[in-house]
Amino acid sequence: MSDYYNAFEMSPVPAPGPDAVPPEPFRGIYGMPAFVTIPTSDLAASVDFWVQGLGFFELFSVPGTLVHLRRWAFQDVLLVVAASVPEQPPAMGFSFAGVLSQVESLAETCRALRPDSVDGPRDTAWNTRDVEVITPENARVVFTAAKPFDPASREARNLEAMGITPPGDGHADNERHA
């Protein structure tokens, strides 16, 4: 018996593939293992962009104070009222996962709402397609979607060089990586 398991069993993120279907938005209440808090000086405009552009929904709110947004399970954002927001986006950002079929439409929707807010989509060396979005609060958000794994690809060689091997190659999912 092994203490290791397929990590996709505990994640709402589906295994990558051309037919990957995003899970339904998760409306339940749970102890959040992590979340992002983002200050905003215009709560209504921020909520509108996050809902319309990034596909989040309003889980609950404290009027005039904060709005708790969510997409999938464990993708939680708290928008909180602040007197001001940074004039420039910070170097630091955060990422949330999606599926490949959502990348183009998310980029197009965000561009329609804020024309200069989107960078990408672009493919990464670690086998994802990413879109970087600067929100109305000047938060740097990356929407990332895993691409199907091709063992003969340059990305597979990049991952192997980092110590990340594909499922089923004899290595356990929960062991140390290089």
VMD Tcl script that builds the backbone (N, CA, C; Angstrom):
set m [mol new atoms 534]
animate dup $m
set s [atomselect $m all]
$s set {name element resname resid chain x y z} {
  {N N MET 1 A 0.849 -1.185 0.000}
  {CA C MET 1 A 0.000 0.000 0.000}
  {C C MET 1 A 0.888 1.239 0.000}
  {N N SER 2 A 0.517 2.224 -0.772}
  {CA C SER 2 A 1.289 3.446 -0.909}
  {C C SER 2 A 0.526 4.612 -0.296}
  {N N ASP 3 A 1.272 5.589 0.215}
  {CA C ASP 3 A 0.663 6.817 0.721}
  {C C ASP 3 A 0.467 7.835 -0.396}
  {N N TYR 4 A 0.798 7.469 -1.618}
  {CA C TYR 4 A 0.736 8.382 -2.746}
  {C C TYR 4 A -0.537 8.154 -3.548}
  {N N TYR 5 A -0.976 9.176 -4.239}
  {CA C TYR 5 A -2.223 9.110 -4.985}
  {C C TYR 5 A -2.150 10.060 -6.163}
  {N N ASN 6 A -3.091 9.936 -7.057}
  {CA C ASN 6 A -3.208 10.833 -8.184}
  {C C ASN 6 A -3.711 12.180 -7.654}
  {N N ALA 7 A -2.914 13.214 -7.797}
  {CA C ALA 7 A -3.257 14.523 -7.234}
  {C C ALA 7 A -4.525 15.116 -7.840}
  {N N PHE 8 A -4.907 14.697 -9.044}
  {CA C PHE 8 A -6.131 15.228 -9.634}
  {C C PHE 8 A -7.370 14.762 -8.877}
  {N N GLU 9 A -7.249 13.726 -8.036}
  {CA C GLU 9 A -8.389 13.251 -7.260}
  {C C GLU 9 A -8.835 14.260 -6.208}
  {N N MET 10 A -7.939 15.147 -5.761}
  {CA C MET 10 A -8.316 16.104 -4.722}
  {C C MET 10 A -8.465 17.525 -5.246}
  {N N SER 11 A -8.306 17.721 -6.540}
  {CA C SER 11 A -8.357 19.051 -7.122}
  {C C SER 11 A -9.597 19.221 -7.981}
  {N N PRO 12 A -10.183 20.421 -7.987}
  {CA C PRO 12 A -11.289 20.668 -8.907}
  {C C PRO 12 A -10.808 20.822 -10.354}
  {N N VAL 13 A -9.503 20.978 -10.554}
  {CA C VAL 13 A -8.953 21.158 -11.893}
  {C C VAL 13 A -8.961 19.815 -12.616}
  {N N PRO 14 A -9.622 19.735 -13.783}
  {CA C PRO 14 A -9.650 18.469 -14.506}
  {C C PRO 14 A -8.295 18.156 -15.130}
  {N N ALA 15 A -8.053 16.884 -15.371}
  {CA C ALA 15 A -6.835 16.489 -16.070}
  {C C ALA 15 A -6.830 17.159 -17.440}
  {N N PRO 16 A -5.658 17.644 -17.893}
  {CA C PRO 16 A -5.611 18.348 -19.177}
  {C C PRO 16 A -5.929 17.421 -20.342}
  {N N GLY 17 A -6.551 17.969 -21.330}
  {CA C GLY 17 A -6.872 17.227 -22.533}
  {C C GLY 17 A -7.800 18.038 -23.404}
  {N N PRO 18 A -7.933 17.657 -24.670}
  {CA C PRO 18 A -8.770 18.439 -25.587}
  {C C PRO 18 A -10.247 18.438 -25.204}
  {N N ASP 19 A -10.677 17.440 -24.438}
  {CA C ASP 19 A -12.077 17.361 -24.036}
  {C C ASP 19 A -12.285 17.737 -22.571}
  {N N ALA 20 A -11.297 18.358 -21.939}
  {CA C ALA 20 A -11.422 18.732 -20.528}
  {C C ALA 20 A -12.589 19.700 -20.358}
  {N N VAL 21 A -13.406 19.424 -19.383}
  {CA C VAL 21 A -14.584 20.240 -19.104}
  {C C VAL 21 A -14.381 20.916 -17.751}
  {N N PRO 22 A -14.559 22.237 -17.700}
  {CA C PRO 22 A -14.393 22.909 -16.408}
  {C C PRO 22 A -15.483 22.474 -15.439}
  {N N PRO 23 A -15.150 22.389 -14.153}
  {CA C PRO 23 A -16.190 22.054 -13.175}
  {C C PRO 23 A -17.178 23.211 -13.032}
  {N N GLU 24 A -18.317 22.900 -12.472}
  {CA C GLU 24 A -19.309 23.937 -12.189}
  {C C GLU 24 A -18.754 24.862 -11.105}
  {N N PRO 25 A -19.198 26.116 -11.081}
  {CA C PRO 25 A -18.809 26.977 -9.966}
  {C C PRO 25 A -19.219 26.316 -8.648}
  {N N PHE 26 A -18.387 26.471 -7.627}
  {CA C PHE 26 A -18.652 25.829 -6.339}
  {C C PHE 26 A -19.223 26.857 -5.370}
  {N N ARG 27 A -20.442 26.644 -4.928}
  {CA C ARG 27 A -21.149 27.603 -4.077}
  {C C ARG 27 A -21.178 27.210 -2.605}
  {N N GLY 28 A -20.554 26.100 -2.253}
  {CA C GLY 28 A -20.546 25.647 -0.869}
  {C C GLY 28 A -19.614 26.483 0.001}
  {N N ILE 29 A -19.771 26.310 1.305}
  {CA C ILE 29 A -18.913 27.000 2.273}
  {C C ILE 29 A -17.915 25.987 2.814}
  {N N TYR 30 A -16.649 26.366 2.883}
  {CA C TYR 30 A -15.592 25.500 3.398}
  {C C TYR 30 A -14.535 26.368 4.064}
  {N N GLY 31 A -13.674 25.758 4.838}
  {CA C GLY 31 A -12.532 26.463 5.394}
  {C C GLY 31 A -11.541 26.713 4.271}
  {N N MET 32 A -11.344 27.947 3.901}
  {CA C MET 32 A -10.495 28.270 2.753}
  {C C MET 32 A -9.023 28.049 3.105}
  {N N PRO 33 A -8.342 27.151 2.377}
  {CA C PRO 33 A -6.920 26.919 2.658}
  {C C PRO 33 A -6.057 28.100 2.240}
  {N N ALA 34 A -6.517 28.891 1.291}
  {CA C ALA 34 A -5.809 30.091 0.840}
  {C C ALA 34 A -6.807 30.947 0.072}
  {N N PHE 35 A -6.595 32.253 0.091}
  {CA C PHE 35 A -7.411 33.160 -0.704}
  {C C PHE 35 A -6.632 34.443 -0.906}
  {N N VAL 36 A -7.091 35.250 -1.831}
  {CA C VAL 36 A -6.442 36.515 -2.148}
  {C C VAL 36 A -7.353 37.640 -1.688}
  {N N THR 37 A -6.775 38.656 -1.050}
  {CA C THR 37 A -7.503 39.857 -0.663}
  {C C THR 37 A -6.995 41.000 -1.525}
  {N N ILE 38 A -7.914 41.673 -2.207}
  {CA C ILE 38 A -7.535 42.742 -3.132}
  {C C ILE 38 A -8.282 44.018 -2.756}
  {N N PRO 39 A -7.532 45.092 -2.450}
  {CA C PRO 39 A -8.185 46.364 -2.145}
  {C C PRO 39 A -8.710 47.029 -3.421}
  {N N THR 40 A -9.858 47.680 -3.295}
  {CA C THR 40 A -10.440 48.394 -4.435}
  {C C THR 40 A -11.054 49.701 -3.957}
  {N N SER 41 A -10.929 50.726 -4.775}
  {CA C SER 41 A -11.569 51.997 -4.445}
  {C C SER 41 A -12.924 52.117 -5.134}
  {N N ASP 42 A -13.269 51.157 -6.008}
  {CA C ASP 42 A -14.576 51.133 -6.671}
  {C C ASP 42 A -15.083 49.692 -6.670}
  {N N LEU 43 A -15.751 49.320 -5.593}
  {CA C LEU 43 A -16.186 47.941 -5.397}
  {C C LEU 43 A -17.091 47.459 -6.534}
  {N N ALA 44 A -18.038 48.282 -6.959}
  {CA C ALA 44 A -18.974 47.867 -8.012}
  {C C ALA 44 A -18.244 47.599 -9.330}
  {N N ALA 45 A -17.329 48.471 -9.728}
  {CA C ALA 45 A -16.582 48.280 -10.977}
  {C C ALA 45 A -15.693 47.045 -10.888}
  {N N SER 46 A -15.090 46.829 -9.726}
  {CA C SER 46 A -14.236 45.658 -9.547}
  {C C SER 46 A -15.048 44.373 -9.646}
  {N N VAL 47 A -16.184 44.322 -8.945}
  {CA C VAL 47 A -17.028 43.134 -8.996}
  {C C VAL 47 A -17.462 42.875 -10.437}
  {N N ASP 48 A -17.866 43.905 -11.137}
  {CA C ASP 48 A -18.306 43.741 -12.529}
  {C C ASP 48 A -17.203 43.126 -13.391}
  {N N PHE 49 A -15.972 43.607 -13.269}
  {CA C PHE 49 A -14.871 43.072 -14.081}
  {C C PHE 49 A -14.565 41.626 -13.714}
  {N N TRP 50 A -14.493 41.331 -12.440}
  {CA C TRP 50 A -14.177 39.967 -12.004}
  {C C TRP 50 A -15.269 38.983 -12.426}
  {N N VAL 51 A -16.526 39.416 -12.377}
  {CA C VAL 51 A -17.635 38.534 -12.756}
  {C C VAL 51 A -17.724 38.414 -14.276}
  {N N GLN 52 A -17.800 39.541 -14.969}
  {CA C GLN 52 A -17.967 39.523 -16.431}
  {C C GLN 52 A -16.710 39.058 -17.161}
  {N N GLY 53 A -15.548 39.530 -16.720}
  {CA C GLY 53 A -14.310 39.233 -17.435}
  {C C GLY 53 A -13.627 37.949 -17.030}
  {N N LEU 54 A -13.548 37.696 -15.737}
  {CA C LEU 54 A -12.764 36.566 -15.249}
  {C C LEU 54 A -13.608 35.353 -14.854}
  {N N GLY 55 A -14.921 35.489 -14.914}
  {CA C GLY 55 A -15.781 34.332 -14.689}
  {C C GLY 55 A -16.030 33.957 -13.245}
  {N N PHE 56 A -15.799 34.875 -12.319}
  {CA C PHE 56 A -16.098 34.621 -10.911}
  {C C PHE 56 A -17.562 34.939 -10.661}
  {N N PHE 57 A -18.086 34.527 -9.510}
  {CA C PHE 57 A -19.435 34.891 -9.106}
  {C C PHE 57 A -19.373 35.407 -7.675}
  {N N GLU 58 A -20.395 36.172 -7.297}
  {CA C GLU 58 A -20.458 36.728 -5.945}
  {C C GLU 58 A -21.013 35.674 -5.006}
  {N N LEU 59 A -20.174 35.197 -4.090}
  {CA C LEU 59 A -20.608 34.214 -3.095}
  {C C LEU 59 A -21.408 34.910 -1.994}
  {N N PHE 60 A -20.870 36.017 -1.489}
  {CA C PHE 60 A -21.617 36.846 -0.539}
  {C C PHE 60 A -20.938 38.203 -0.447}
  {N N SER 61 A -21.620 39.148 0.195}
  {CA C SER 61 A -21.031 40.479 0.348}
  {C C SER 61 A -21.443 41.083 1.674}
  {N N VAL 62 A -20.645 42.037 2.102}
  {CA C VAL 62 A -20.977 42.927 3.199}
  {C C VAL 62 A -21.072 44.294 2.532}
  {N N PRO 63 A -22.286 44.789 2.293}
  {CA C PRO 63 A -22.463 45.998 1.486}
  {C C PRO 63 A -21.536 47.142 1.896}
  {N N GLY 64 A -20.881 47.693 0.866}
  {CA C GLY 64 A -19.987 48.824 1.075}
  {C C GLY 64 A -18.664 48.471 1.717}
  {N N THR 65 A -18.411 47.188 1.978}
  {CA C THR 65 A -17.197 46.787 2.696}
  {C C THR 65 A -16.376 45.755 1.941}
  {N N LEU 66 A -17.026 44.630 1.575}
  {CA C LEU 66 A -16.291 43.576 0.883}
  {C C LEU 66 A -17.231 42.706 0.075}
  {N N VAL 67 A -16.659 42.045 -0.922}
  {CA C VAL 67 A -17.373 41.051 -1.712}
  {C C VAL 67 A -16.479 39.824 -1.808}
  {N N HIS 68 A -17.045 38.672 -1.472}
  {CA C HIS 68 A -16.337 37.396 -1.585}
  {C C HIS 68 A -16.708 36.801 -2.942}
  {N N LEU 69 A -15.714 36.674 -3.820}
  {CA C LEU 69 A -15.906 36.102 -5.144}
  {C C LEU 69 A -15.323 34.699 -5.190}
  {N N ARG 70 A -15.899 33.877 -6.067}
  {CA C ARG 70 A -15.375 32.520 -6.240}
  {C C ARG 70 A -15.631 32.083 -7.669}
  {N N ARG 71 A -14.806 31.165 -8.137}
  {CA C ARG 71 A -14.978 30.470 -9.416}
  {C C ARG 71 A -15.190 29.007 -9.101}
  {N N TRP 72 A -14.129 28.254 -9.097}
  {CA C TRP 72 A -14.191 26.849 -8.720}
  {C C TRP 72 A -13.870 26.749 -7.229}
  {N N ALA 73 A -13.980 25.558 -6.680}
  {CA C ALA 73 A -13.566 25.355 -5.290}
  {C C ALA 73 A -12.104 25.766 -5.161}
  {N N PHE 74 A -11.784 26.461 -4.113}
  {CA C PHE 74 A -10.428 26.911 -3.770}
  {C C PHE 74 A -9.938 28.044 -4.663}
  {N N GLN 75 A -10.817 28.694 -5.384}
  {CA C GLN 75 A -10.468 29.898 -6.143}
  {C C GLN 75 A -11.292 31.044 -5.568}
  {N N ASP 76 A -10.824 31.559 -4.431}
  {CA C ASP 76 A -11.543 32.582 -3.681}
  {C C ASP 76 A -10.788 33.899 -3.702}
  {N N VAL 77 A -11.533 34.992 -3.882}
  {CA C VAL 77 A -10.982 36.341 -3.879}
  {C C VAL 77 A -11.888 37.208 -3.014}
  {N N LEU 78 A -11.277 37.968 -2.115}
  {CA C LEU 78 A -12.030 38.958 -1.338}
  {C C LEU 78 A -11.670 40.337 -1.871}
  {N N LEU 79 A -12.652 41.049 -2.395}
  {CA C LEU 79 A -12.469 42.441 -2.787}
  {C C LEU 79 A -12.883 43.282 -1.590}
  {N N VAL 80 A -11.984 44.121 -1.105}
  {CA C VAL 80 A -12.261 44.938 0.076}
  {C C VAL 80 A -12.105 46.417 -0.266}
  {N N VAL 81 A -13.001 47.219 0.263}
  {CA C VAL 81 A -12.970 48.657 0.000}
  {C C VAL 81 A -11.728 49.268 0.629}
  {N N ALA 82 A -11.061 50.102 -0.153}
  {CA C ALA 82 A -9.869 50.827 0.304}
  {C C ALA 82 A -9.964 52.263 -0.208}
  {N N ALA 83 A -9.266 53.162 0.459}
  {CA C ALA 83 A -9.285 54.570 0.050}
  {C C ALA 83 A -8.612 54.754 -1.310}
  {N N SER 84 A -7.611 53.932 -1.610}
  {CA C SER 84 A -6.914 54.055 -2.891}
  {C C SER 84 A -6.307 52.701 -3.257}
  {N N VAL 85 A -5.874 52.589 -4.502}
  {CA C VAL 85 A -5.191 51.389 -4.979}
  {C C VAL 85 A -3.869 51.827 -5.605}
  {N N PRO 86 A -2.915 50.898 -5.743}
  {CA C PRO 86 A -1.637 51.274 -6.358}
  {C C PRO 86 A -1.848 51.824 -7.775}
  {N N GLU 87 A -1.015 52.798 -8.141}
  {CA C GLU 87 A -1.121 53.372 -9.481}
  {C C GLU 87 A -0.589 52.431 -10.544}
  {N N GLN 88 A 0.333 51.562 -10.178}
  {CA C GLN 88 A 0.925 50.608 -11.108}
  {C C GLN 88 A 0.713 49.193 -10.585}
  {N N PRO 89 A 0.561 48.220 -11.491}
  {CA C PRO 89 A 0.465 46.829 -11.030}
  {C C PRO 89 A 1.769 46.395 -10.371}
  {N N PRO 90 A 1.698 45.616 -9.314}
  {CA C PRO 90 A 2.921 45.124 -8.669}
  {C C PRO 90 A 3.578 44.051 -9.526}
  {N N ALA 91 A 4.844 43.776 -9.265}
  {CA C ALA 91 A 5.529 42.682 -9.957}
  {C C ALA 91 A 4.891 41.353 -9.575}
  {N N MET 92 A 4.445 41.247 -8.335}
  {CA C MET 92 A 3.825 40.021 -7.844}
  {C C MET 92 A 2.394 39.918 -8.370}
  {N N GLY 93 A 1.966 38.690 -8.594}
  {CA C GLY 93 A 0.602 38.448 -9.014}
  {C C GLY 93 A 0.148 37.108 -8.473}
  {N N PHE 94 A -1.016 36.671 -8.911}
  {CA C PHE 94 A -1.459 35.335 -8.543}
  {C C PHE 94 A -2.114 34.702 -9.758}
  {N N SER 95 A -2.163 33.386 -9.749}
  {CA C SER 95 A -2.698 32.624 -10.872}
  {C C SER 95 A -3.885 31.791 -10.420}
  {N N PHE 96 A -4.812 31.564 -11.334}
  {CA C PHE 96 A -5.870 30.597 -11.086}
  {C C PHE 96 A -6.028 29.744 -12.331}
  {N N ALA 97 A -6.440 28.500 -12.117}
  {CA C ALA 97 A -6.482 27.505 -13.178}
  {C C ALA 97 A -7.809 27.508 -13.914}
  {N N GLY 98 A -7.713 27.122 -15.183}
  {CA C GLY 98 A -8.877 26.914 -16.020}
  {C C GLY 98 A -8.579 25.773 -16.971}
  {N N VAL 99 A -9.346 25.669 -18.017}
  {CA C VAL 99 A -9.096 24.672 -19.049}
  {C C VAL 99 A -8.856 25.398 -20.372}
  {N N LEU 100 A -8.179 24.718 -21.283}
  {CA C LEU 100 A -7.785 25.338 -22.546}
  {C C LEU 100 A -8.947 25.969 -23.297}
  {N N SER 101 A -10.099 25.343 -23.270}
  {CA C SER 101 A -11.235 25.880 -24.023}
  {C C SER 101 A -11.710 27.237 -23.500}
  {N N GLN 102 A -11.247 27.665 -22.333}
  {CA C GLN 102 A -11.660 28.942 -21.756}
  {C C GLN 102 A -10.679 30.079 -22.038}
  {N N VAL 103 A -9.466 29.759 -22.472}
  {CA C VAL 103 A -8.401 30.765 -22.576}
  {C C VAL 103 A -8.757 31.896 -23.532}
  {N N GLU 104 A -9.100 31.577 -24.755}
  {CA C GLU 104 A -9.365 32.613 -25.761}
  {C C GLU 104 A -10.551 33.487 -25.392}
  {N N SER 105 A -11.643 32.876 -24.924}
  {CA C SER 105 A -12.823 33.677 -24.597}
  {C C SER 105 A -12.572 34.584 -23.399}
  {N N LEU 106 A -11.819 34.104 -22.414}
  {CA C LEU 106 A -11.496 34.953 -21.272}
  {C C LEU 106 A -10.669 36.148 -21.728}
  {N N ALA 107 A -9.675 35.920 -22.571}
  {CA C ALA 107 A -8.847 37.021 -23.081}
  {C C ALA 107 A -9.699 38.017 -23.862}
  {N N GLU 108 A -10.576 37.523 -24.724}
  {CA C GLU 108 A -11.426 38.409 -25.524}
  {C C GLU 108 A -12.386 39.211 -24.651}
  {N N THR 109 A -12.993 38.566 -23.667}
  {CA C THR 109 A -13.940 39.261 -22.787}
  {C C THR 109 A -13.242 40.345 -21.987}
  {N N CYS 110 A -12.074 40.017 -21.430}
  {CA C CYS 110 A -11.342 41.026 -20.652}
  {C C CYS 110 A -10.894 42.179 -21.538}
  {N N ARG 111 A -10.462 41.885 -22.757}
  {CA C ARG 111 A -10.080 42.961 -23.696}
  {C C ARG 111 A -11.280 43.845 -24.028}
  {N N ALA 112 A -12.464 43.257 -24.168}
  {CA C ALA 112 A -13.657 44.051 -24.462}
  {C C ALA 112 A -14.003 44.976 -23.300}
  {N N LEU 113 A -13.788 44.501 -22.077}
  {CA C LEU 113 A -14.089 45.311 -20.893}
  {C C LEU 113 A -13.018 46.362 -20.617}
  {N N ARG 114 A -11.753 45.990 -20.812}
  {CA C ARG 114 A -10.620 46.890 -20.560}
  {C C ARG 114 A -9.581 46.602 -21.639}
  {N N PRO 115 A -9.569 47.335 -22.736}
  {CA C PRO 115 A -8.750 46.999 -23.907}
  {C C PRO 115 A -7.265 46.787 -23.639}
  {N N ASP 116 A -6.679 47.512 -22.736}
  {CA C ASP 116 A -5.233 47.372 -22.491}
  {C C ASP 116 A -4.912 46.491 -21.303}
  {N N SER 117 A -5.863 45.663 -20.879}
  {CA C SER 117 A -5.664 44.893 -19.651}
  {C C SER 117 A -5.062 43.508 -19.860}
  {N N VAL 118 A -4.924 43.057 -21.094}
  {CA C VAL 118 A -4.589 41.655 -21.360}
  {C C VAL 118 A -3.250 41.512 -22.059}
  {N N ASP 119 A -2.453 40.555 -21.583}
  {CA C ASP 119 A -1.216 40.147 -22.246}
  {C C ASP 119 A -1.332 38.651 -22.518}
  {N N GLY 120 A -1.314 38.272 -23.766}
  {CA C GLY 120 A -1.416 36.865 -24.134}
  {C C GLY 120 A -2.682 36.628 -24.916}
  {N N PRO 121 A -2.997 35.373 -25.097}
  {CA C PRO 121 A -2.425 34.168 -24.500}
  {C C PRO 121 A -1.012 33.875 -25.017}
  {N N ARG 122 A -0.273 33.156 -24.154}
  {CA C ARG 122 A 1.072 32.707 -24.516}
  {C C ARG 122 A 1.302 31.327 -23.914}
  {N N ASP 123 A 2.110 30.539 -24.610}
  {CA C ASP 123 A 2.459 29.211 -24.134}
  {C C ASP 123 A 3.710 29.301 -23.275}
  {N N THR 124 A 3.788 28.482 -22.243}
  {CA C THR 124 A 4.913 28.501 -21.315}
  {C C THR 124 A 5.800 27.275 -21.492}
  {N N ALA 125 A 6.972 27.339 -20.924}
  {CA C ALA 125 A 7.911 26.215 -20.955}
  {C C ALA 125 A 7.434 25.061 -20.082}
  {N N TRP 126 A 6.470 25.297 -19.190}
  {CA C TRP 126 A 5.984 24.242 -18.292}
  {C C TRP 126 A 4.637 23.690 -18.753}
  {N N ASN 127 A 4.322 23.873 -20.044}
  {CA C ASN 127 A 3.201 23.207 -20.698}
  {C C ASN 127 A 1.830 23.774 -20.333}
  {N N THR 128 A 1.757 25.091 -20.194}
  {CA C THR 128 A 0.463 25.743 -19.987}
  {C C THR 128 A 0.278 26.835 -21.031}
  {N N ARG 129 A -0.942 27.276 -21.181}
  {CA C ARG 129 A -1.258 28.474 -21.963}
  {C C ARG 129 A -1.806 29.473 -20.955}
  {N N ASP 130 A -1.197 30.650 -20.918}
  {CA C ASP 130 A -1.517 31.648 -19.902}
  {C C ASP 130 A -2.004 32.949 -20.523}
  {N N VAL 131 A -2.865 33.640 -19.785}
  {CA C VAL 131 A -3.303 34.992 -20.108}
  {C C VAL 131 A -3.083 35.823 -18.855}
  {N N GLU 132 A -2.339 36.917 -18.987}
  {CA C GLU 132 A -2.140 37.823 -17.860}
  {C C GLU 132 A -3.109 38.989 -18.000}
  {N N VAL 133 A -3.803 39.294 -16.907}
  {CA C VAL 133 A -4.800 40.359 -16.899}
  {C C VAL 133 A -4.487 41.319 -15.758}
  {N N ILE 134 A -4.539 42.611 -16.071}
  {CA C ILE 134 A -4.433 43.635 -15.025}
  {C C ILE 134 A -5.858 44.106 -14.741}
  {N N THR 135 A -6.302 43.899 -13.510}
  {CA C THR 135 A -7.683 44.208 -13.128}
  {C C THR 135 A -7.842 45.707 -12.837}
  {N N PRO 136 A -9.071 46.178 -12.639}
  {CA C PRO 136 A -9.274 47.599 -12.326}
  {C C PRO 136 A -8.532 48.053 -11.065}
  {N N GLU 137 A -8.219 47.114 -10.163}
  {CA C GLU 137 A -7.500 47.465 -8.929}
  {C C GLU 137 A -5.994 47.418 -9.132}
  {N N ASN 138 A -5.552 47.183 -10.366}
  {CA C ASN 138 A -4.148 47.009 -10.716}
  {C C ASN 138 A -3.546 45.744 -10.109}
  {N N ALA 139 A -4.380 44.733 -9.927}
  {CA C ALA 139 A -3.868 43.419 -9.526}
  {C C ALA 139 A -3.412 42.684 -10.785}
  {N N ARG 140 A -2.332 41.952 -10.667}
  {CA C ARG 140 A -1.795 41.147 -11.774}
  {C C ARG 140 A -2.317 39.718 -11.581}
  {N N VAL 141 A -3.205 39.274 -12.490}
  {CA C VAL 141 A -3.846 37.967 -12.401}
  {C C VAL 141 A -3.481 37.164 -13.644}
  {N N VAL 142 A -3.093 35.911 -13.440}
  {CA C VAL 142 A -2.797 35.030 -14.573}
  {C C VAL 142 A -3.807 33.898 -14.590}
  {N N PHE 143 A -4.483 33.757 -15.702}
  {CA C PHE 143 A -5.371 32.619 -15.939}
  {C C PHE 143 A -4.517 31.582 -16.665}
  {N N THR 144 A -4.382 30.398 -16.097}
  {CA C THR 144 A -3.492 29.387 -16.647}
  {C C THR 144 A -4.252 28.093 -16.921}
  {N N ALA 145 A -3.953 27.473 -18.056}
  {CA C ALA 145 A -4.599 26.214 -18.425}
  {C C ALA 145 A -3.529 25.236 -18.900}
  {N N ALA 146 A -3.543 24.042 -18.322}
  {CA C ALA 146 A -2.586 23.012 -18.726}
  {C C ALA 146 A -2.916 22.538 -20.139}
  {N N LYS 147 A -1.861 22.332 -20.919}
  {CA C LYS 147 A -2.024 21.771 -22.261}
  {C C LYS 147 A -1.885 20.254 -22.157}
  {N N PRO 148 A -2.456 19.508 -23.091}
  {CA C PRO 148 A -2.277 18.053 -23.072}
  {C C PRO 148 A -0.786 17.722 -23.083}
  {N N PHE 149 A -0.430 16.692 -22.342}
  {CA C PHE 149 A 0.984 16.319 -22.209}
  {C C PHE 149 A 1.418 15.469 -23.396}
  {N N ASP 150 A 2.459 15.912 -24.060}
  {CA C ASP 150 A 3.064 15.165 -25.168}
  {C C ASP 150 A 4.466 14.777 -24.727}
  {N N PRO 151 A 4.719 13.487 -24.447}
  {CA C PRO 151 A 6.018 13.064 -23.930}
  {C C PRO 151 A 7.189 13.386 -24.864}
  {N N ALA 152 A 6.902 13.636 -26.144}
  {CA C ALA 152 A 7.970 13.939 -27.102}
  {C C ALA 152 A 8.196 15.445 -27.274}
  {N N SER 153 A 7.464 16.272 -26.531}
  {CA C SER 153 A 7.537 17.718 -26.725}
  {C C SER 153 A 8.719 18.361 -26.001}
  {N N ARG 154 A 9.031 19.561 -26.447}
  {CA C ARG 154 A 10.047 20.380 -25.776}
  {C C ARG 154 A 9.628 20.662 -24.337}
  {N N GLU 155 A 8.325 20.892 -24.113}
  {CA C GLU 155 A 7.830 21.159 -22.762}
  {C C GLU 155 A 8.061 19.953 -21.850}
  {N N ALA 156 A 7.866 18.735 -22.377}
  {CA C ALA 156 A 8.113 17.522 -21.586}
  {C C ALA 156 A 9.586 17.443 -21.196}
  {N N ARG 157 A 10.460 17.795 -22.113}
  {CA C ARG 157 A 11.899 17.792 -21.792}
  {C C ARG 157 A 12.212 18.863 -20.747}
  {N N ASN 158 A 11.578 20.022 -20.860}
  {CA C ASN 158 A 11.779 21.083 -19.858}
  {C C ASN 158 A 11.330 20.610 -18.482}
  {N N LEU 159 A 10.157 19.987 -18.414}
  {CA C LEU 159 A 9.642 19.501 -17.135}
  {C C LEU 159 A 10.557 18.426 -16.561}
  {N N GLU 160 A 11.015 17.513 -17.393}
  {CA C GLU 160 A 11.911 16.451 -16.923}
  {C C GLU 160 A 13.213 17.041 -16.382}
  {N N ALA 161 A 13.726 18.081 -17.031}
  {CA C ALA 161 A 14.949 18.735 -16.558}
  {C C ALA 161 A 14.739 19.374 -15.183}
  {N N MET 162 A 13.489 19.731 -14.870}
  {CA C MET 162 A 13.158 20.304 -13.559}
  {C C MET 162 A 12.886 19.227 -12.522}
  {N N GLY 163 A 12.866 17.954 -12.955}
  {CA C GLY 163 A 12.585 16.866 -12.038}
  {C C GLY 163 A 11.124 16.485 -11.972}
  {N N ILE 164 A 10.321 17.004 -12.895}
  {CA C ILE 164 A 8.897 16.701 -12.927}
  {C C ILE 164 A 8.663 15.680 -14.029}
  {N N THR 165 A 8.170 14.522 -13.622}
  {CA C THR 165 A 7.965 13.432 -14.568}
  {C C THR 165 A 6.477 13.174 -14.747}
  {N N PRO 166 A 6.082 12.592 -15.874}
  {CA C PRO 166 A 4.655 12.372 -16.132}
  {C C PRO 166 A 4.064 11.285 -15.256}
  {N N PRO 167 A 2.753 11.319 -15.045}
  {CA C PRO 167 A 2.094 10.252 -14.287}
  {C C PRO 167 A 2.336 8.900 -14.965}
  {N N GLY 168 A 2.458 7.865 -14.151}
  {CA C GLY 168 A 2.601 6.521 -14.685}
  {C C GLY 168 A 4.006 6.142 -15.101}
  {N N ASP 169 A 5.007 6.975 -14.782}
  {CA C ASP 169 A 6.372 6.630 -15.189}
  {C C ASP 169 A 7.133 5.899 -14.085}
  {N N GLY 170 A 6.429 5.481 -13.041}
  {CA C GLY 170 A 7.075 4.757 -11.949}
  {C C GLY 170 A 7.404 5.622 -10.751}
  {N N HIS 171 A 7.298 6.943 -10.874}
  {CA C HIS 171 A 7.539 7.841 -9.747}
  {C C HIS 171 A 6.213 8.140 -9.064}
  {N N ALA 172 A 6.251 8.323 -7.765}
  {CA C ALA 172 A 5.041 8.656 -7.016}
  {C C ALA 172 A 4.746 10.142 -7.145}
  {N N ASP 173 A 3.461 10.491 -7.104}
  {CA C ASP 173 A 3.054 11.892 -7.245}
  {C C ASP 173 A 3.540 12.775 -6.113}
  {N N ASN 174 A 3.727 12.212 -4.925}
  {CA C ASN 174 A 4.006 13.017 -3.762}
  {C C ASN 174 A 5.453 12.929 -3.307}
  {N N GLU 175 A 6.355 12.675 -4.246}
  {CA C GLU 175 A 7.761 12.619 -3.852}
  {C C GLU 175 A 8.456 13.928 -4.186}
  {N N ARG 176 A 9.653 14.063 -3.669}
  {CA C ARG 176 A 10.443 15.283 -3.856}
  {C C ARG 176 A 10.822 15.468 -5.328}
  {N N HIS 177 A 10.763 16.719 -5.784}
  {CA C HIS 177 A 11.175 17.082 -7.151}
  {C C HIS 177 A 12.494 17.812 -7.054}
  {N N ALA 178 A 13.220 17.824 -8.159}
  {CA C ALA 178 A 14.537 18.503 -8.188}
  {C C ALA 178 A 14.382 19.975 -7.928}
}
mol reanalyze $m
mol bondsrecalc $m
mol representation Tube
mol addrep $m
